[in-house]
Amino acid sequence: QEAIEAGKWNFENIFTGWVDVDLSPNGVQEAIEAGKWNFENIFTGWVDVDLSPNGVQEAIEAGKCLKEKGIKFDVVFTSVLRRAIKTAWTACSGAECFSMPIITSWRLNERHYGALQGLNKAETSKKHGEDQVKIWRRSYDVPPPPLDLSDPSHPTNDPQYAGIPPDALPSAESLALTVDRVLPFWNDQIAPCITSGKSVLVAAHGNSLRALCKYIEGMSEKDVLELNIPTAVPLVYELDRNLKFVKKYYLMDPDEVAKKVAAVANQGKVAKDPQVMIFQLGTNNWQSVEEPAPGSGILHEAHHIAYNAMPGCHSYSVYPSSIHSENPGREKVRVAKLPHKIPICESISPVSDKRWHGMPDSEVAEYMKRLEDLCYDQMALGEAETGRTYDFAIAHHCFLNQVVMQRVIRKRMAEGKAKIPLVAFCHGTALKMFNLEKKGDPEYPMRFKSMMEELKVFEDVQAVVTISEDNKKMFLSHFPSFKEENIFVSLNGYNPLIFYKYPDTLQEGLKQFTTKPYEGSGRAKETIPGDNYQKMVLFVGKFADWKRLDMVLKTAKLYEAKYPDICTVIAGTGGPNDIKYYQDMAYEEIGLEHTYFVGAQMQPDLARLASIANIGVFPSKSEPFGMVFIECMACGTPVIGANSGGPRDFVSEAVGCLIPDDELSVPSTDKLINDLFTAVCTALDEDWKTTKGPACLKLTEKFSMNEQCDGIVRKLSDILKL
């Protein structure tokens, strides 16, 4: 019996038979590959798209609701579309309902949207008018334009429906036609089960469920048009012995249900957001397997995608890379291939240890000229492709990107083009470099801050976006003449299609990762022995002194002595000397036996680590924002940090804690280490993963990348008077 841990039997090639083992993490992951159609507000209909990560999470929460209420099912009915089937699987698994039959039928499919399938709902409203789209979506008996019978996506051409008479398969459906399709299945299959006393679950789609609701409640055609059913919220119907409607209720907080209902109602409405044309210049590479990206590079890419997903918006971008000269997987972006590593301001990035202060003036000038020429060409390409002019340009960081864009904009103006407002997106590391220059640090002689002042760069910047209140104060300390009313804080967003609560168990999740000892260490690579552990502490970050990895390692010595079943996973990297320094500290100096350095990881793997960890520990000194906190909490894991910098804006006792950081010490003091040890022990002893995890998921709802980019566009539209 001890051998039957989550999915372990199939994983280890064991005869399973009737032993009731769980689905392995690989099986779960294969079952939840990200479908984006609902996320991107597209008419889906009968197109068999997968269940999105957000849909998976909603189904998991639905299962929890059912389990809490003690609801079990004798039979499950669903459509033949995989998103509905997987919703049923996931919810039933969460409710611990496994042995009932699951019956699928095409009659429970979503309404067929005909020629609208695959089109964005809001874009379709713009093209045909919101009133016309509302008629197609919500009139009772007017179907949308039909799909041609010769179209490969027509149901008659799909082998899945080969056994159904072709004249029964729709080319397009109104709600009335959907009702006509669904009701025979209710009468022949569902109703007899209820009459015989069985508890029934129907997991279907908005319109096929609306058809059932209309019939069960005896709703009028007018009333059913205003019925909006939220996704994956258990809706309970109680009927009498004659199947007459008695009452209905949702198994969720009424306020949450109201928000979800409103979201469904707004899907077809034309966005009232400003529609803007944006150019972005980044200072760091975007993520790839060959070239891991630092936080600002990941953010730039995510913003580029989010802006382009907004109705009527376009974003064209340029970013540097030391490896790639193009990015064939992305649209509207060009890559500045460098002959050297990407320069950094004041701390090592995952891909570079080349500091600006180590570069001669000629190399800096060559770097800027390369970006200037590429940005000029990319801006012209964007205008040619869209027929629009740019509303503003965003230069990431507060350093040379503003100088580059200042030159590009002036060159365009000399050709008779209009002046484009320039926006600085202030991440924080350049400001730290300016701090070191002001302090007279011998490694950072006064050079670049004075250059920015001499060029009067921020006289040509119309707005500044910062990622925390501390960042805003630091910016004003360096550029006090900038108009404070034109600076605003935009708390960074995360990508909900990547960072969500993965279903892996701790033991199987750990086994997916291999250590990365530095060359010459004498230590061999090893797969983390997941079966040895019941608890895990996670650190994610670059190997810079202000990230205080030393504090995490020294604290690990204390909690590893208290908890024999705990491990620590370190995800991140730095320069070769830094990697050697921290690994030697862990193994040679401190003598850690259960700490694993897994190197830089792609974002989906970081999400898997965050999902299985008991606690995320990120005790940076004056962290500019703290995206790693948000991403960890988005996976349902509480966090511990230091009470300085950006995390003070959003980390509360509901989701974790911030230890006192009055001295801002680097390296760590004994007091900081003891305080961190106390916090980790409290998190483990009080099981914060269970008690604070739900609050973490709730908090991160407002930090989605779409929300951030929408807020940036709105605020800049106000400041720049677009």
Secondary structure, DSSP 8 states (H G I E B T S, - for coil): -TT--TTHHHHTT---TT------HHHHHHHT----TTTTTB--TT------HHHHHHHHHHHHHHHHTT---SEEEE-SSHHHHHHHHHHHHHTT--SS-EEE-GGGS----GGGTTSBHHHHHHHH-HHHHHHHHH-SS-------TTSTTSGGG-GGGTTS-GGGS-SS--HHHHHHHHHHHIIIIIHHHHHTT--EEEE--HHHHHHHHHHHHT--HHHHHT----TT--EEEEE-TT--EEEEEESS-HHHHHHHHHHHHTTTS---S---EEEEE-SS----SSS---HHHHHHHHHHHHHHHSTT-EEEEEEEESS-S--TTSSSEEEEE-SS---BSSS-BTTB--BGGGS-HHHHHHHHHHHHHHHHHHHHHHHHHHS---SEEEEESSSHHHHHHHHHHHHHHHTT-----EEEEE-SHHHHHHHHHHHT-TTS-S-HHHHHHHTTGGGSEEEEEESSHHHHHHHHHH-TTS-GGGEEE----B-TTTSS-----HHHHHTT-B----TTSS----B--GGG-SEEEEEE--S-GGG-HHHHHHHHHHHHHH-TTEEEEEE----HHHHHHHHHIIIIIS--SSEEEEE---HHHHHHHHHH-SEEEE--TTBSS-HHHHHHHHTT--EEEESSBGGGGT--TTTEEEE--SS--SS--HHHHHHHHHHHHHHHHTTHHHHTHHHHHHHGGGGBHHHHHHHHHHHHHHHTT-
